[in-house]
């Protein structure tokens, strides 16, 4: 009696499930930690779009980990071909280590940085709507395309769009870590930050 083998489920760009999301979470966390610990002449606030993405992406990634990523009965590799749990451990260690180091090395500086970051959130009241709008747009499109084995071309297109957003995060990293650290005052870029945040949030909504 012959057995029928089930088709192997393909994920974006042929990578293990959750790899693109893991790359985004690692990038956002790394940039946030770098802004916290890198010394500067003035107080460099964590940009609002980065704060919103940090909470959105971490919440989504940790919640999805037990559902679609590295399931116990799924023999496929973990995200980015790393051992199971490594990405989550890196996130916790990076955030905890960065804040802990700043508390030890320059507690007043950390307090001032958090204060300036809160002011930045107040200066961009519509940014959460842009990021949430991108997230829900992705979720709606995913529902229309289908959740189970969507077309390969669409999967890869979504992934490449999100990687463009990740490239935008890299550009923002250069600006915040190289340019703004040499300035006495922080500079916000609401249009650019909204575009990047919306694109990244779109992909996470599409994978929800």
Order of alpha helices (4+ residues) and beta strands (2+ residues): alpha-alpha-alpha-alpha-alpha-alpha
